[in-house]
Amino acid sequence: QVQLVESGGGLVQPGGSLRLSCAASGSSVTINTMSWYRQPPGKQREWVAGVSSGGSTNYADSVKGRFTISRDNAKNTVYLQMNSLKPEDTAVYYCNARSTLYVYWGRGTQVTVSS
């Protein structure tokens, strides 16, 4: 009922910046929270950041002070602004959305931080 499509991934130099977007479509269901997860090569998927419908945000310690999550309810889109990127930020980044009854996932977008 809800489809999530991530975009904005790519190759960036250490210390650089990148902005990810996730657009929700296909349903008029109300989404309560939206989050970003990531999965580095050979590691488990981990939670990165989340934002509530009211705009309250939370971050993993590993990205606190460097990443900013935001949402545009009118456009049904959530963003992840990533600054001061490090090689350890290299991962597939996934968008997550929660309604009262369901959980939705995007297919992911690759972020590579390398010289």
C-alpha positions as CSV (number, residue, x, y, z in Angstrom):
1,Q,0.0,0.0,0.0
2,V,3.0,2.3,0.6
3,Q,6.1,2.3,-1.5
4,L,9.3,4.0,-0.4
5,V,12.0,5.0,-2.9
6,E,15.5,6.2,-1.7
7,S,17.7,8.5,-3.8
8,G,20.8,10.6,-3.4
9,G,23.4,7.9,-2.8
10,G,26.8,7.8,-4.4
11,L,30.6,8.1,-4.0
12,V,31.9,11.0,-1.8
13,Q,35.3,12.0,-0.4
14,P,36.0,11.8,3.4
15,G,34.8,15.0,5.0
16,G,32.3,15.6,2.2
17,S,28.5,15.8,2.3
18,L,25.6,14.0,0.8
19,R,21.8,14.4,1.1
20,L,19.6,11.3,0.9
21,S,15.8,11.5,0.1
22,C,13.0,9.0,0.5
23,A,9.7,9.6,-1.1
24,A,6.5,7.7,0.0
25,S,3.8,7.0,-2.5
26,G,0.9,4.7,-3.3
27,S,-1.3,5.2,-0.2
28,S,-3.1,7.9,1.8
29,V,-2.4,6.1,5.1
30,T,-1.0,8.3,7.8
31,I,2.7,7.6,8.6
32,N,3.6,8.2,12.2
33,T,7.4,8.0,12.1
34,M,10.1,7.8,9.5
35,S,13.6,6.5,10.0
36,W,16.9,5.8,8.3
37,Y,18.9,2.5,8.8
38,R,22.1,1.4,7.2
39,Q,24.0,-1.8,6.7
40,P,27.8,-1.6,6.2
41,P,29.5,-4.4,4.2
42,G,29.7,-7.6,6.3
43,K,27.9,-6.1,9.2
44,Q,24.3,-6.1,10.7
45,R,21.8,-3.4,9.8
46,E,21.7,-0.6,12.3
47,W,19.4,2.3,13.1
48,V,20.7,5.8,12.2
49,A,18.1,8.4,12.8
50,G,14.3,8.9,13.2
51,V,11.7,11.7,13.0
52,S,8.2,11.7,14.4
53,S,5.1,13.2,12.7
54,G,5.5,16.1,15.0
55,G,9.1,16.7,14.0
56,S,10.9,15.3,17.0
57,T,14.3,13.7,16.0
58,N,16.7,11.2,17.5
59,Y,20.1,10.0,16.3
60,A,22.6,7.1,16.8
61,D,25.7,8.2,18.8
62,S,27.9,7.4,15.8
63,V,26.2,10.1,13.6
64,K,25.2,12.6,16.2
65,G,26.3,16.1,15.3
66,R,27.1,15.2,11.7
67,F,23.7,14.0,10.3
68,T,20.4,15.7,10.3
69,I,17.0,14.0,9.6
70,S,14.0,16.0,8.5
71,R,10.6,15.5,6.8
72,D,8.3,17.4,4.5
73,N,4.8,16.1,5.2
74,A,3.3,17.9,2.2
75,K,5.7,16.1,-0.2
76,N,5.6,12.8,1.8
77,T,9.4,12.8,1.8
78,V,12.1,12.3,4.5
79,Y,15.7,13.5,4.1
80,L,19.0,12.7,5.7
81,Q,21.7,15.4,5.4
82,M,25.1,13.8,6.0
83,N,28.1,16.0,6.7
84,S,31.7,15.3,7.7
85,L,31.4,11.9,6.2
86,K,33.8,9.2,7.2
87,P,34.9,5.9,5.5
88,E,33.0,4.0,8.3
89,D,29.8,5.6,7.0
90,T,30.0,3.5,3.9
91,A,26.8,1.4,3.8
92,V,23.5,0.7,2.0
93,Y,21.1,3.2,3.5
94,Y,17.4,2.2,3.9
95,C,14.3,4.3,4.5
96,N,11.7,3.0,7.0
97,A,8.2,4.3,7.7
98,R,5.6,3.3,10.3
99,S,1.9,3.7,10.4
100,T,-0.4,2.5,13.2
101,L,-0.7,-1.0,11.6
102,Y,2.2,-1.5,9.2
103,V,5.9,-1.1,8.7
104,Y,7.4,-0.2,5.3
105,W,10.9,-0.5,3.9
106,G,12.7,1.0,0.8
107,R,15.1,-1.0,-1.3
108,G,18.1,1.0,-0.2
109,T,20.7,3.3,-1.8
110,Q,24.5,2.8,-1.7
111,V,26.7,5.4,0.0
112,T,30.5,5.0,-0.4
113,V,33.0,7.3,1.4
114,S,36.5,6.9,-0.1
115,S,39.5,8.8,-1.4
